Amino acid sequence: MKKNGASHSKEQIMTLREVAKYLGLHAMTVYKLTREGRVPAAKIGGQWRFKRDVLDQWLETQMHRNSG
């Protein structure tokens, strides 16, 4: 696998289905949460895109919120 900036950046961007699989949720659940602004995402060309590092930070925050 290439280690240049372009392939690294591409790996960082996830689709809604990839996020659903990553989080172990149904795609429709992720879609609803995203539309409600509860999951960090950007709509590009009519499709939702997610940065993995931002998603990981968000997930960490959610886990701390729910544990305390």
N, C-alpha and C positions, 0 to 999 in steps of 0.2 A: 504494500500500500504506500502511496506517495505521502511524503511528509511536508509538502509545500503548503503555503498559506491558503491557496485556493481550495485544495481538498480538505484542509483542516476547517476552513470556514463552512464549507458545504456540510461537513459532518455535524457542525454545531446547530444547523437549522433543521427543525423537525416539522413534519406534517401533523395534522390533527390525528390521523390514524397511528402514526408512530408514537405520539404522546400518549394516546389511549393504551397502546400496548405497553409502553414504558411504565405507566402508572397502574396498569392492571385494571383499567376501567373500560366501559363500553364507549365507543366513539361518540355516541349521542350524548352521553353524560359529559364528556370533555367539551363537546360543542356547546351545550347549554351553559356550563360553567364559564366558558370563554366568552360567550355572548353577554353574560351577566357581569363580565369584568372581573371575575373571581380567579381567573388564571391569566398570567401575563402572556400576551400574544400580540401580533400585528397582523392586520388583514392586508394582504398584498395581492393585487390582481384578482380580488374576490375570494381568495383562499386564505385561511388562517395559517400563520407560520409562528413557530416557537423557537427561541434560542435555548439550547439545552442548559447552558450555565445559568441563565436567568431562571429557568424552570427549576433547576436544582436548588437555587437560593430560595425561591418561593416555597418549595416543598419543605425545606429545612425550617423556614419560618412557620409554616402551617403545623409542622410536627411539634415545635416548641409551644405554640399557642394552645394546642390540644392536650399537651401533657401537663400543663400547669394550671 
